[in-house]
Amino acid sequence: MSQEYDLVVLGGGTGGYVAAIRAAQLGMSVAIVEKEKLGGTCLHRGCIPSKALLRSAEVYATMKQSEAYGVLAENVSLDFSKVQTRKQGIIDQLHKGVQYLIKKGNIKLYQGYGRVMGPSIFSPQAGAVRVEMADGEQEMIVPRFLMIATGSSPRSLPGLAIDGEYVITSDEALQLDQLPQSILIVGGGVIGIEWASMLSDFGVEVTILEYAERILPLEDEEISREMTRLLKKRKVKVVTGAKVLPDTLKKAEGSVEVHAVIGEGEQRFEAEKVLVSVGRKPNVESLGLEATEIKLEQGAIAVNAYYQTAEPHIYAIGDCIGGLQLAHVAAREGTIAVEHMAGLSPEPLDPAKVPRCTYSRPEIASVGLTEAEAKAQGYEIKTGKFSFKPLGKALVFGENDGFVKLVADAKTNDLLGVHMIGPNVTDLISEAGLAMVLDATPWEIAHAIHPHPALSEAIGEAALAVEGIAIHS
């Protein structure tokens, strides 16, 4: 006997459980099928554990410089086992919170692997889900709507096999019981830079090998350049234009080496471990999609603006559809999809209004178009930039590297993008995100009164700088 629901969500990660809760709020009967734990990659193998480790690394780095604050702390040392214990405690606490929300919403949880079925005796249309339990038992559930929210997994380079010991991804790195003395990080995108920053603060010798001509290639070029400078100042070796040669990989007792083509020549690199950080791939295999009309584009599920697939009653959200693979994007996509199912009129997501964050030291945050993107789209632009260096709160905080940069349309004064590198900018970016939603101009941002002393003053000053009237520069 199959069980019927208004909505079945395949995957209980951030996007999936948020969608399930929103559906329950709208009066739908809802079930989630999750093979592991509610919260998904973000909670258990991504956003939360990595940020917990980054915070410990930041505290450790600050403690080693505590004398500059007038705090004398002798023999500061690191107990990495306690770092990992703290990380797990945060995960466990948040996991309990998600479990509570699912129970509160009267949402049924099926613990098992879900496969999408084609038309059958259970349903005249594709979309029924066969749940395979860990004990071998199976159960069939039939939804009126199905949402696929199966997330993504770390990519690797062809030929560079992940062995979990010498060659690892962020999944394995999060479970390290002790830190290596040295590490090669293949990939200088967001995840690679976060790990480089963290491990450097923990005292690991770090080398970044990035294929593009600069790290963080999707960020504004000035942000990339400043981050490179600050990483090198911390003795992180940053190598760009580096094509790693997987077939040169050699493992020995306690070390691994690999070669990379850089310019006209080939260089050898050696470390205790190699961390492969070259992006993530959608989890779309073994889901039974071949039994449906659902189409894939570049390995991701193809959807429309409301996240409907080629099967109108089947939706897909989050990393499995490609695009901006961010937890907050998945959550918004899930909400839009559910409201569309319910016959409401949700506003489609505008990627240009999505904040993007890198939780390194210093942090990086941005929203909207970079200067280069704006020019490429034909805008005549004007920019304003303000450094954290003269800012009172940044000096008090003890971190005054970085800046805020605004990009605006010179003809209409519309705000096109905001780019930040500096202390706590992953929190400050929300003001910029709101400005983008409200179609604010730099003038309007400048005339919002920013408290003193505060890090947010840099935003107001950068907005004034667009018109060349910044007060403190």
C-alpha angles and dihedrals in degrees: 000000000000123000118229128215137173089233134016116190116204103210130028100219125121095290094042100049093042089052091048092052092048090050091051089051088056091054100259124143104239140191131184123207111204126168096197128012134332110258095048126206096336094058101034108026108012140023101019104039093043092050091048089055091045090054092051090049091050092050091048092051091048093049091054087057096039093118088071087064092048092256113127111206116168127204097009108191139171127243101192093186089062090047088057092044091054091048092052092047091057091048092049093049093050092044090057088050093054091047089053092051092051091049091046090053091051089238116162115231119207110195105210148068114299125211124189114236129211123231109312145146087289095056134005089220132050116267109077110131127223110206115207110202125210090248092057096258119131133208131188121218125184120206131192085215128020125202121196111207103156098143127207144284133221115277123225132201115260107264094016098103119200108233098170093234112057099009114040143163128217088274092065094036091061090059099050112136092200136017122252120236091233139009140188113217112203105205130036100211126114097294094043093051093048091053092044091053094045097046092044090055089050089056100257119144103242132197121182119205111195123181094207123072091256139023118255090025093182093058126082109285093240090055090051092049093049093048090050090052094049094046091051089049086059090052095255109147110228116195117181131184086038119151106196115218107216094192090064092062112127127180125202134167104301098350145065131200134197135174128227133194110236117179109313096341144059124240132196122226128189134187142141092263142010118221111201110210108166101133136278134283126220116257100235103128124108092012095115094246090143087072090062138056091251113133130212125216117194090341096309131102111263114231139166127239090285094045097254115150125213084282099069094210092052118077131184130200142170130025094343089071094050119222117101103004097203130131094231090051092052090051093052092045090053092051093048092048094050093047089050090052088052093055096253123133106243120183110250115245115263109210090204089067097051116108115227121203138193112193097207127124104292099027124233126210134169144168131189130003126349118229091258093048092050091052091046089054090055101257121148099222143195125195138201126198133185127184125223089222098093094037114116096213092049090053091048089047090053096235118090103152118118139035147233119246128192124197116200139175106258092209102046101019089231115154110247103175146347123210127186139180119177145068117344094346091143085070096040092055091075090074089054091046091054090048090055092049091050093045089238124180125225087252090059092047091049091051093054102097111243115204121246126260097025137122088235089071086082089067093052092046092048089052090053089047090062086072093036095250104109108150102212102043 
